[in-house]
Amino acid sequence: MRQFSIAHLAALLTLVLGSSLAIIAPRRLPGRWMTWASWALAGAIFAGWAGEYIAETMLGTWTLQSSLPLQLTDAVSLAAIIALLTRRRLFVELVYFWSLSASLQAVLTPDLGYSFPSVFYFTYFFYHVGSIIAACLLVFGCRLYPRPSAIWRVYTLTLAFAALSGLGDVITGGNYMYLRSKPIHNSLLNLMGAWPVYILSGAALGLAMFAVLNAIAVAVSQRDRSHADRRAGGPTRGAKTGQSRSCPLDSPAGPNGHRIRLRR
């Protein structure tokens, strides 16, 4: 796919509009409609992610070397689906740091051999763009900000997943997470030297990006807390604990008819 072609620009426009709506709508119009919106977005991400595997299987292009779910964006997709359906904080943190680093790069510099109207154009951008929108919705729309030390928690899991992908590369001869060679298309890795230097540089850049994303979340969280304090005339419990009332999530009813509180 040619970078910044009309098809690529259309995907970028969808990203900008979708992310803006995901941030603004929960703040301006909070309510239980966000439950349905979260389910719909989770369904779209799953459709794109699973649809890609189905299409590869039907077209006979599925291979061990390139089709196993060992790219970080595969993990992002699953984390986004779980976070949207459960609001569990660990998965919210994963989708925030991963999607606004790895998935965003994948959208800006797509390593995709197909363009519109190929089915792979739609599956690729469905789960990449969808995961980024999910991060914007959950963190900035629903105000489910990362907890203290989240950056180290997510970075450790990133390294663990990279080790798993590296093992997959050794076994299959593939190039998951680009640990054996850089992508053909332009990307940040092309500016980081030869193998294996670019892997170490990429790890350092990833940590730096996580730090920037964490700083952004902290700044927005503090601004929200300040606004909430001014409206309430004093410190507010919800702002202090990071609880969100913008995006209530329906939970299943227990045997006595009461709602079961979902764990955060």
Backbone bond lengths (Angstrom), bond angles and torsions (degrees), N, CA, C in turn:
res aa  C-N    CA-C-N  psi(-1)  N-CA   C-N-CA  omega(-1)  CA-C   N-CA-C  phi
1 M - - - 1.457 - - 1.525 109.37 -
2 R 1.322 116.57 130.90 1.456 120.73 -179.24 1.520 110.40 -76.44
3 Q 1.335 114.91 127.94 1.457 119.78 -178.25 1.525 110.91 -65.63
4 F 1.327 115.36 135.72 1.466 124.18 179.67 1.528 113.05 63.68
5 S 1.331 116.03 25.00 1.462 120.39 169.06 1.522 108.17 -72.47
6 I 1.326 117.20 174.65 1.463 120.27 179.79 1.526 110.50 -59.71
7 A 1.341 116.42 -41.39 1.466 120.01 179.62 1.527 111.08 -63.91
8 H 1.333 116.24 -39.97 1.459 120.11 179.08 1.525 110.86 -68.60
9 L 1.325 117.13 -42.48 1.463 120.78 179.01 1.526 111.26 -63.03
10 A 1.340 116.63 -34.48 1.469 120.03 177.54 1.525 110.44 -63.50
11 A 1.332 116.25 -40.40 1.466 120.10 177.79 1.526 110.86 -66.22
12 L 1.331 116.96 -39.88 1.459 120.79 178.87 1.527 111.16 -66.02
13 L 1.334 116.50 -38.57 1.465 120.24 177.47 1.528 110.58 -63.89
14 T 1.327 116.08 -41.27 1.465 120.42 176.58 1.520 110.65 -60.66
15 L 1.325 116.15 -40.12 1.463 120.96 178.82 1.529 111.19 -62.03
16 V 1.325 116.35 -47.43 1.469 120.52 -177.87 1.526 110.81 -63.92
17 L 1.326 116.44 -47.79 1.463 120.13 -178.58 1.531 111.38 -66.10
18 G 1.327 116.28 -44.69 1.462 120.10 -179.26 1.516 112.66 -64.39
19 S 1.327 117.04 -42.03 1.463 120.61 179.80 1.523 111.17 -67.01
20 S 1.330 116.67 -40.68 1.468 120.41 178.56 1.524 110.78 -62.01
21 L 1.328 115.96 -44.81 1.462 120.13 178.99 1.522 111.20 -64.18
22 A 1.332 116.59 -38.70 1.468 121.01 -179.00 1.523 111.89 -65.56
23 I 1.317 117.22 -28.70 1.465 120.78 178.95 1.523 111.17 -83.66
24 I 1.329 116.84 -43.80 1.463 121.20 -172.04 1.526 112.58 -78.54
25 A 1.339 117.39 -45.13 1.470 120.92 -172.44 1.529 113.78 -58.31
26 P 1.337 120.09 -47.69 1.474 118.59 -179.40 1.524 112.99 -64.39
27 R 1.325 116.82 -28.97 1.463 120.20 -179.72 1.524 111.47 -77.04
28 R 1.327 116.57 -38.41 1.466 120.37 -177.17 1.524 112.19 -85.16
29 L 1.328 116.74 -35.24 1.466 120.98 -175.26 1.525 110.60 -130.83
30 P 1.329 118.08 64.54 1.469 119.54 -179.92 1.523 110.76 -66.50
31 G 1.309 116.02 149.69 1.459 119.80 179.81 1.514 111.57 163.59
32 R 1.314 115.27 177.31 1.463 120.28 -176.45 1.522 113.45 -73.74
33 W 1.330 116.51 -7.84 1.460 118.12 174.73 1.526 110.31 -62.58
34 M 1.359 116.90 -21.81 1.452 120.12 179.55 1.521 111.94 -66.81
35 T 1.333 116.65 -24.52 1.463 119.52 175.04 1.519 110.28 -61.10
36 W 1.333 115.71 -48.05 1.462 120.26 179.99 1.524 110.80 -66.84
37 A 1.324 116.85 -38.45 1.461 119.99 178.60 1.525 110.78 -63.20
38 S 1.324 116.53 -40.39 1.466 120.52 178.73 1.522 111.18 -64.94
39 W 1.331 116.06 -43.05 1.469 119.49 178.03 1.529 111.16 -63.31
40 A 1.325 116.54 -40.79 1.466 120.36 -179.78 1.525 110.88 -64.16
41 L 1.334 116.51 -43.00 1.461 120.14 179.21 1.524 110.74 -66.30
42 A 1.329 117.04 -41.03 1.466 120.35 176.53 1.523 110.60 -60.79
43 G 1.339 116.32 -40.20 1.460 120.32 178.06 1.515 112.21 -64.63
44 A 1.337 117.26 -38.79 1.463 120.98 179.33 1.525 110.89 -66.15
45 I 1.333 116.14 -42.29 1.465 119.76 178.35 1.524 110.53 -63.47
46 F 1.331 116.37 -44.96 1.467 119.69 179.52 1.522 111.09 -63.88
47 A 1.338 117.14 -39.50 1.464 120.63 179.61 1.523 110.76 -61.12
48 G 1.334 116.45 -42.17 1.456 119.43 178.82 1.511 112.39 -68.76
49 W 1.333 115.97 -44.88 1.463 120.48 -176.95 1.531 111.37 -67.03
50 A 1.331 116.92 -50.94 1.469 120.47 -179.90 1.520 111.06 -71.46
51 G 1.341 116.28 -35.00 1.460 119.78 -179.52 1.513 112.64 -61.00
52 E 1.328 116.63 -33.05 1.459 119.75 178.79 1.525 111.07 -64.44
53 Y 1.327 116.80 -42.31 1.463 120.30 178.63 1.525 111.26 -68.00
54 I 1.319 116.28 -38.79 1.466 120.03 178.51 1.521 110.38 -64.28
55 A 1.332 116.51 -44.23 1.463 120.67 -179.57 1.525 110.99 -63.95
56 E 1.332 116.65 -42.03 1.462 119.63 179.02 1.526 110.91 -63.52
57 T 1.311 116.64 -39.84 1.464 120.51 179.28 1.522 111.08 -65.32
58 M 1.332 116.54 -44.99 1.460 120.79 -178.26 1.526 112.06 -67.67
59 L 1.338 116.65 -34.08 1.464 120.70 -178.39 1.527 112.45 -89.20
60 G 1.327 116.69 -4.48 1.458 120.25 178.20 1.513 114.20 75.30
61 T 1.335 118.08 22.58 1.466 121.29 -179.34 1.528 112.43 -103.80
62 W 1.335 117.37 2.20 1.462 120.56 -179.64 1.521 109.31 -71.58
63 T 1.348 116.97 129.84 1.464 121.71 178.16 1.524 109.89 -138.56
64 L 1.322 115.84 155.22 1.459 120.54 176.09 1.522 111.31 -65.69
65 Q 1.328 116.26 -29.56 1.458 120.69 -175.27 1.529 113.50 -73.36
66 S 1.327 117.72 -22.39 1.470 118.29 -174.17 1.523 114.96 -137.40
67 S 1.319 118.42 -6.46 1.468 119.82 -170.11 1.521 115.18 -112.67
68 L 1.317 118.93 -0.24 1.458 119.92 176.32 1.533 109.56 -73.88
69 P 1.323 118.68 151.79 1.474 121.07 -179.24 1.526 111.79 -78.14
70 L 1.336 115.88 61.48 1.457 121.23 -176.80 1.522 112.97 -115.76
71 Q 1.336 117.25 9.94 1.456 120.13 170.43 1.522 108.38 -85.87
72 L 1.318 116.79 150.29 1.464 119.16 -179.35 1.522 111.20 -61.44
73 T 1.335 116.96 -31.28 1.464 119.09 179.54 1.531 111.81 -68.57
74 D 1.327 117.79 -21.80 1.470 119.68 171.71 1.523 109.80 -66.42
75 A 1.329 115.52 -44.87 1.464 119.75 178.16 1.526 110.95 -64.66
76 V 1.343 116.30 -37.30 1.465 120.16 177.92 1.524 110.14 -60.49
77 S 1.319 117.08 -44.49 1.463 121.10 -177.86 1.520 111.04 -60.26
78 L 1.327 116.68 -47.09 1.464 120.08 179.82 1.526 111.24 -65.36
79 A 1.339 116.71 -40.77 1.463 119.99 178.24 1.521 111.02 -63.28
80 A 1.334 116.65 -39.27 1.466 120.60 -179.93 1.522 111.18 -64.61
81 I 1.320 116.53 -42.75 1.468 120.25 179.83 1.527 110.40 -62.04
82 I 1.333 116.70 -47.34 1.465 120.36 -179.43 1.525 110.62 -64.59
83 A 1.327 116.92 -42.23 1.467 120.39 -179.43 1.521 111.48 -63.44
84 L 1.320 117.39 -41.55 1.462 120.87 -179.78 1.524 111.86 -66.25
85 L 1.322 117.13 -34.72 1.463 120.87 -176.61 1.521 113.54 -85.95
86 T 1.331 117.78 -23.30 1.466 120.34 -173.27 1.521 114.64 -122.91
87 R 1.328 117.81 -23.29 1.468 123.31 -174.35 1.536 112.29 63.93
88 R 1.305 118.26 20.39 1.467 120.42 178.23 1.529 108.99 -65.93
89 R 1.317 115.59 129.89 1.453 120.66 -169.53 1.532 113.74 -62.26
90 L 1.320 118.62 -38.56 1.457 119.70 -179.77 1.521 110.50 -59.36
91 F 1.318 117.47 -43.88 1.462 120.51 -178.85 1.526 111.42 -72.01
92 V 1.332 117.07 -32.18 1.465 119.92 174.15 1.526 109.62 -62.92
93 E 1.318 116.90 -43.11 1.466 120.85 178.97 1.523 111.31 -64.99
94 L 1.314 116.88 -41.15 1.462 120.31 179.00 1.522 111.37 -61.91
95 V 1.324 116.36 -47.90 1.460 118.81 -177.19 1.526 110.72 -68.57
96 Y 1.326 117.80 -31.73 1.467 120.14 178.77 1.525 110.69 -65.33
97 F 1.322 117.47 -55.79 1.464 120.40 -176.30 1.527 111.95 -70.61
98 W 1.312 117.66 -40.60 1.459 119.88 -177.54 1.529 112.88 -72.48
99 S 1.327 117.24 -45.20 1.464 118.44 -174.38 1.519 112.04 -71.15
100 L 1.341 117.52 -36.08 1.457 119.76 -178.78 1.523 112.42 -83.43
101 S 1.315 116.68 5.50 1.463 121.05 171.64 1.532 109.26 -120.09
102 A 1.331 117.20 -70.07 1.466 120.95 -176.07 1.526 112.74 -69.06
103 S 1.333 117.16 -51.14 1.469 119.53 -177.43 1.520 111.49 -65.60
104 L 1.333 116.64 -37.18 1.463 119.59 179.23 1.521 110.77 -64.25
105 Q 1.326 117.21 -40.84 1.463 119.88 176.06 1.522 110.94 -63.76
106 A 1.334 116.28 -38.64 1.466 120.19 -179.91 1.523 111.74 -65.42
107 V 1.326 116.96 -29.94 1.464 120.39 178.15 1.526 110.77 -80.39
108 L 1.327 117.34 -39.53 1.463 120.76 -179.09 1.523 111.79 -72.18
109 T 1.335 116.91 -36.42 1.470 121.53 179.66 1.527 108.63 -127.93
110 P 1.327 118.00 72.74 1.471 120.98 -173.60 1.526 113.27 -66.17
111 D 1.330 115.64 126.63 1.465 121.79 173.79 1.521 106.93 -93.24
112 L 1.320 115.47 73.96 1.464 122.20 -171.21 1.522 109.58 -133.43
113 G 1.316 116.09 125.22 1.454 120.56 -178.72 1.513 114.29 -87.10
114 Y 1.328 117.61 10.37 1.460 122.06 -178.20 1.524 109.24 -130.47
115 S 1.316 115.56 158.84 1.459 120.48 176.32 1.520 108.81 -136.07
116 F 1.304 116.56 -179.93 1.467 122.16 177.51 1.530 109.39 -58.38
117 P 1.348 120.49 135.19 1.471 127.60 8.51 1.529 114.28 -103.80
118 S 1.327 117.86 29.53 1.465 120.41 179.51 1.525 111.00 -58.93
119 V 1.327 116.04 146.46 1.464 120.31 178.02 1.523 110.82 -61.25
120 F 1.339 116.76 -29.89 1.457 119.90 -178.97 1.526 112.19 -72.16
121 Y 1.324 117.33 -24.10 1.468 120.69 172.81 1.525 109.59 -61.88
122 F 1.315 115.75 -45.83 1.466 120.36 -177.67 1.528 111.74 -71.99
123 T 1.336 117.00 -43.63 1.465 118.44 -179.23 1.524 110.72 -64.30
124 Y 1.318 117.15 -42.12 1.469 121.84 -178.41 1.525 111.13 -59.62
125 F 1.314 116.09 -51.74 1.463 118.98 -175.67 1.525 112.25 -78.66
126 F 1.321 117.93 -24.00 1.464 119.58 176.34 1.524 110.41 -59.09
127 Y 1.330 116.71 -50.13 1.464 116.48 -174.65 1.527 113.30 -87.01
128 H 1.332 118.11 -25.62 1.463 118.51 175.64 1.529 111.27 -73.82
129 V 1.320 116.31 -52.97 1.463 120.44 179.10 1.529 110.24 -65.03
130 G 1.334 116.66 -40.87 1.459 120.55 -179.85 1.514 112.75 -59.41
131 S 1.327 117.50 -38.70 1.465 120.64 -179.96 1.523 111.53 -67.43
132 I 1.328 116.49 -37.53 1.467 120.00 178.26 1.525 110.28 -67.24
133 I 1.325 116.37 -43.31 1.467 120.19 177.11 1.523 110.18 -61.40
134 A 1.338 116.78 -38.80 1.467 120.57 178.26 1.521 111.07 -61.10
135 A 1.328 117.22 -41.92 1.466 120.61 178.67 1.520 111.08 -62.53
136 C 1.332 116.73 -44.38 1.467 120.63 178.95 1.523 111.05 -63.55
137 L 1.328 116.23 -40.34 1.465 120.92 179.77 1.523 111.48 -63.97
138 L 1.318 116.26 -50.53 1.461 120.73 -173.07 1.524 112.83 -71.36
139 V 1.320 116.72 -42.14 1.463 119.76 -174.00 1.525 112.21 -86.92
140 F 1.325 117.40 -51.85 1.461 119.39 -175.16 1.526 112.96 -92.96
141 G 1.326 117.40 -27.64 1.455 120.30 176.74 1.515 112.09 -82.71
142 C 1.336 116.11 -50.84 1.469 121.38 -178.19 1.526 113.16 -89.69
143 R 1.339 116.77 -6.65 1.472 122.33 177.64 1.531 112.97 63.39
144 L 1.316 116.98 34.61 1.467 121.15 175.27 1.527 108.00 -93.47
145 Y 1.326 115.52 75.38 1.457 120.92 -172.08 1.529 111.70 -74.89
146 P 1.341 116.87 152.09 1.466 119.97 178.01 1.525 111.50 -58.13
147 R 1.317 115.30 143.76 1.456 120.93 178.39 1.528 110.65 -79.25
148 P 1.335 117.82 163.38 1.464 120.08 174.86 1.531 110.57 -55.08
149 S 1.297 115.96 141.04 1.471 124.47 -179.03 1.524 113.20 71.09
150 A 1.340 117.88 7.54 1.468 119.91 178.90 1.522 111.51 -60.47
151 I 1.327 116.29 -34.99 1.457 120.42 -177.39 1.524 110.95 -59.98
152 W 1.336 117.83 -40.03 1.462 120.56 -179.74 1.524 111.36 -75.78
153 R 1.308 116.12 -34.08 1.460 120.56 177.06 1.529 109.64 -62.35
154 V 1.323 116.19 -47.65 1.462 120.65 -177.86 1.525 110.79 -69.84
155 Y 1.321 117.06 -38.56 1.467 119.62 -179.20 1.524 110.94 -65.49
156 T 1.320 116.84 -39.42 1.465 120.35 177.05 1.524 110.96 -62.18
157 L 1.323 116.72 -43.60 1.463 120.38 177.98 1.525 111.13 -66.63
158 T 1.328 117.10 -31.97 1.468 120.50 176.86 1.522 110.61 -64.46
159 L 1.328 116.46 -45.56 1.462 120.22 178.50 1.525 110.92 -63.90
160 A 1.324 116.76 -38.14 1.464 120.41 178.49 1.523 110.70 -64.22
161 F 1.338 116.47 -41.91 1.462 119.41 179.05 1.526 110.27 -68.05
162 A 1.334 117.37 -36.34 1.465 120.51 177.04 1.526 110.63 -62.78
163 A 1.335 116.52 -38.76 1.464 119.97 177.30 1.523 110.65 -63.85
164 L 1.332 116.82 -40.11 1.464 120.97 177.26 1.525 110.55 -64.01
165 S 1.321 116.63 -42.19 1.465 120.43 178.25 1.522 110.74 -65.16
166 G 1.342 116.18 -39.03 1.457 119.67 177.56 1.518 111.74 -62.31
167 L 1.333 116.80 -39.91 1.462 120.50 175.79 1.522 110.27 -62.86
168 G 1.327 116.12 -40.40 1.463 120.01 176.75 1.516 111.95 -62.50
169 D 1.332 116.77 -37.61 1.466 120.68 177.54 1.524 111.02 -63.25
170 V 1.326 116.15 -42.99 1.465 120.51 -179.08 1.526 110.66 -64.26
171 I 1.317 116.74 -41.76 1.465 120.96 -176.29 1.525 111.91 -73.48
172 T 1.336 116.83 -42.27 1.471 120.67 -172.99 1.522 113.94 -98.32
173 G 1.332 117.24 -16.49 1.455 119.49 -173.79 1.518 112.40 77.66
174 G 1.329 116.90 16.40 1.459 121.54 -179.25 1.520 112.31 -83.99
175 N 1.325 115.19 -167.70 1.463 120.73 -178.63 1.528 109.72 -136.85
176 Y 1.321 116.04 48.51 1.457 120.71 -178.88 1.526 110.70 -66.83
177 M 1.315 115.04 138.98 1.470 124.18 -176.19 1.529 111.45 57.98
178 Y 1.324 116.84 18.74 1.469 123.01 177.52 1.530 111.49 55.30
179 L 1.328 115.83 39.63 1.455 120.07 -178.36 1.527 112.49 -83.01
180 R 1.339 117.21 -14.72 1.465 119.72 179.97 1.521 112.19 -104.87
181 S 1.315 116.80 -28.75 1.468 121.08 177.28 1.516 109.24 -159.92
182 K 1.331 115.72 157.44 1.457 120.96 -178.62 1.525 110.37 -76.34
183 P 1.336 117.32 156.69 1.468 119.89 178.96 1.523 111.38 -64.97
184 I 1.339 115.31 154.53 1.463 120.29 179.87 1.520 110.62 -66.78
185 H 1.324 116.44 -42.22 1.456 120.85 -177.83 1.530 110.53 -78.01
186 N 1.333 115.33 162.49 1.460 120.98 -179.69 1.524 110.95 -59.68
187 S 1.322 115.40 136.76 1.464 121.24 175.58 1.519 107.85 -158.53
188 L 1.319 116.25 172.57 1.462 120.11 178.33 1.524 112.00 -62.42
189 L 1.325 116.59 -28.71 1.466 119.72 -179.28 1.521 111.96 -63.23
190 N 1.326 117.18 -26.93 1.460 120.45 179.68 1.526 112.29 -66.54
191 L 1.319 117.37 -15.18 1.467 121.84 -178.82 1.518 112.48 -99.41
192 M 1.328 117.08 5.91 1.465 120.02 -169.54 1.515 114.22 -113.38
193 G 1.308 117.43 20.01 1.448 119.73 175.45 1.513 113.57 88.70
194 A 1.329 114.41 -175.37 1.457 120.98 -176.88 1.528 110.54 -84.31
195 W 1.352 114.39 170.69 1.462 120.01 175.91 1.527 108.48 -68.96
196 P 1.318 121.73 139.92 1.470 127.24 -0.31 1.527 113.51 -95.59
197 V 1.349 115.88 11.32 1.467 119.23 -176.27 1.519 111.31 -59.50
198 Y 1.359 116.06 -39.70 1.463 118.24 -176.46 1.536 112.24 -66.02
199 I 1.327 117.10 -24.01 1.470 119.53 177.31 1.527 110.31 -69.13
200 L 1.341 116.16 -45.49 1.461 120.17 178.12 1.523 110.77 -66.76
201 S 1.332 116.24 -40.66 1.465 119.90 177.99 1.522 110.77 -63.94
202 G 1.338 115.85 -39.99 1.459 120.05 178.87 1.516 112.02 -64.75
203 A 1.341 116.35 -37.67 1.467 120.06 177.98 1.524 110.79 -64.93
204 A 1.335 116.28 -40.51 1.463 120.15 178.28 1.524 110.95 -67.85
205 L 1.334 116.37 -41.79 1.465 119.99 178.39 1.521 110.64 -63.99
206 G 1.330 116.48 -39.26 1.459 120.01 178.79 1.517 111.76 -60.01
207 L 1.330 116.53 -43.05 1.465 120.20 178.52 1.526 110.69 -64.79
208 A 1.340 116.22 -39.60 1.463 119.88 178.09 1.525 111.12 -63.85
209 M 1.328 116.67 -41.03 1.464 120.24 178.04 1.522 110.83 -64.94
210 F 1.321 116.97 -39.59 1.467 120.61 176.75 1.528 110.21 -60.94
211 A 1.338 116.23 -40.43 1.462 119.95 -179.83 1.526 111.03 -64.05
212 V 1.331 116.38 -41.16 1.467 120.37 178.04 1.524 110.41 -64.53
213 L 1.323 116.80 -45.63 1.465 120.57 179.36 1.525 111.26 -62.55
214 N 1.328 116.26 -38.38 1.463 119.52 178.37 1.525 110.62 -65.41
215 A 1.334 116.57 -41.01 1.465 120.49 178.89 1.523 111.08 -63.46
216 I 1.326 116.70 -39.45 1.467 120.48 178.08 1.522 110.36 -62.79
217 A 1.335 116.41 -46.41 1.467 120.34 -179.59 1.525 111.34 -62.42
218 V 1.332 116.96 -41.15 1.467 120.61 179.11 1.520 110.40 -63.92
219 A 1.337 117.02 -43.48 1.462 120.77 -179.06 1.525 111.53 -63.28
220 V 1.327 116.97 -44.75 1.468 120.29 179.92 1.521 110.42 -67.40
221 S 1.333 116.88 -38.74 1.462 120.91 178.52 1.525 111.06 -62.16
222 Q 1.319 116.70 -43.68 1.461 120.69 179.13 1.523 111.23 -65.44
223 R 1.322 116.88 -37.94 1.465 119.78 177.50 1.522 110.49 -64.78
224 D 1.338 116.70 -43.33 1.467 120.15 177.93 1.525 111.03 -61.79
225 R 1.326 116.12 -41.25 1.463 120.14 179.99 1.526 110.37 -64.19
226 S 1.330 116.37 -41.07 1.462 120.20 179.26 1.522 111.38 -63.09
227 H 1.339 116.53 -43.42 1.462 120.35 178.52 1.527 111.05 -64.53
228 A 1.332 116.66 -41.29 1.463 120.52 179.82 1.525 110.90 -65.32
229 D 1.341 116.88 -38.84 1.464 120.60 178.87 1.522 111.29 -64.14
230 R 1.332 116.40 -40.61 1.464 119.56 -179.66 1.523 111.20 -66.40
231 R 1.328 116.56 -39.08 1.465 119.24 179.74 1.525 111.64 -69.43
232 A 1.344 116.14 -35.57 1.462 120.17 -176.46 1.521 112.75 -88.60
233 G 1.326 117.09 -11.63 1.452 120.22 -178.87 1.507 113.37 78.35
234 G 1.343 117.01 15.57 1.457 121.34 179.98 1.507 109.71 173.28
235 P 1.332 117.41 175.36 1.468 120.61 -179.96 1.518 111.71 -56.85
236 T 1.328 116.42 137.01 1.462 121.30 -179.08 1.510 109.99 -107.65
237 R 1.312 115.31 137.45 1.473 120.94 -177.95 1.516 111.77 -63.16
238 G 1.339 117.80 -42.44 1.458 120.12 -177.47 1.504 112.08 -63.09
239 A 1.361 115.86 -41.43 1.454 118.97 179.98 1.518 111.03 -68.54
240 K 1.352 115.99 -32.66 1.458 119.36 -176.58 1.516 111.49 -73.39
241 T 1.279 117.49 -37.41 1.460 121.03 -175.83 1.510 113.02 -93.24
242 G 1.319 118.19 -7.38 1.450 120.41 179.63 1.504 113.54 82.04
243 Q 1.339 118.07 13.49 1.453 120.18 179.26 1.517 109.97 -72.13
244 S 1.313 117.51 150.13 1.454 121.70 -178.82 1.514 110.88 -119.52
245 R 1.336 115.07 129.95 1.450 120.01 173.49 1.522 110.67 -108.38
246 S 1.324 117.12 -0.55 1.456 120.48 -178.95 1.515 111.52 -74.27
247 C 1.321 117.15 -31.10 1.459 121.61 -173.36 1.516 110.82 -128.86
248 P 1.313 119.60 70.54 1.463 120.55 177.53 1.514 110.30 -61.86
249 L 1.320 115.77 144.31 1.458 120.80 -178.06 1.509 108.94 -120.12
250 D 1.340 116.12 119.67 1.455 119.76 177.46 1.514 109.41 -63.61
251 S 1.311 116.66 140.18 1.456 121.94 178.54 1.513 109.19 -123.81
252 P 1.339 117.80 157.18 1.458 120.47 -177.81 1.517 112.27 -65.14
253 A 1.317 116.26 150.52 1.459 121.10 -179.88 1.517 110.08 -82.80
254 G 1.330 115.81 142.80 1.452 121.54 178.13 1.515 110.79 -83.35
255 P 1.337 117.59 -177.24 1.463 121.05 -176.49 1.522 113.53 -64.90
256 N 1.356 117.32 -23.29 1.460 119.60 179.64 1.519 112.89 -94.45
257 G 1.339 115.33 7.18 1.458 119.60 177.28 1.508 114.27 90.35
258 H 1.354 117.72 -8.80 1.455 120.03 -179.87 1.523 109.48 -84.00
259 R 1.329 114.82 154.80 1.450 119.39 177.87 1.522 110.49 -73.21
260 I 1.325 115.21 141.73 1.452 120.57 176.47 1.518 107.70 -90.14
261 R 1.311 116.69 125.56 1.454 119.86 -179.07 1.519 109.97 -73.89
262 L 1.333 115.67 128.50 1.453 120.35 179.80 1.520 109.71 -75.40
263 R 1.325 116.28 140.74 1.455 120.31 179.30 1.517 109.71 -73.88
264 R 1.327 114.80 140.47 1.452 120.44 178.77 1.528 111.22 -97.79
